[in-house]
Amino acid sequence: MSIQPGNKDEDQANELSQIFDEIESGNEKHEETIVLKEDNEIDVLNLPPRKEIHTKNNRFRLKFSRPFIRFAFVIFIVALSICIALYIWQDEFTSLLHRL
């Protein structure tokens, strides 16, 4: 089954021409509803206001203050320096622990 690239454009053109023909003949059904490809109907006259749709913010946001970020950065640097020191002086540290 092969799909030709121009076939989709022709389908849209046919659909649009049918809609215009229906509008010119006096059928005003398409002014009130828009029919999508999946045959779902959207009532254009009963849509909520655009402001109501776009002002809803349902995402969860974490806000960190600057002092907390500085504190986390200092803790990260201290932990990193401890890890590096343990890696470098691993033998001395293990021998010290064995003596205790």
Contacts in CASP RR format, 6 or more apart in sequence:
PFRMAT RR
TARGET T0000
AUTHOR 0000-0000-0000
METHOD contacts of the structure
MODEL  1
MSIQPGNKDEDQANELSQIFDEIESGNEKHEETIVLKEDNEIDVLNLPPR
KEIHTKNNRFRLKFSRPFIRFAFVIFIVALSICIALYIWQDEFTSLLHRL
19 30 0 8 1.000
22 29 0 8 1.000
22 30 0 8 1.000
23 30 0 8 1.000
23 31 0 8 1.000
31 44 0 8 1.000
32 43 0 8 1.000
32 44 0 8 1.000
32 45 0 8 1.000
33 41 0 8 1.000
33 42 0 8 1.000
33 43 0 8 1.000
33 44 0 8 1.000
34 41 0 8 1.000
34 42 0 8 1.000
34 44 0 8 1.000
35 41 0 8 1.000
36 42 0 8 1.000
86 93 0 8 1.000
END
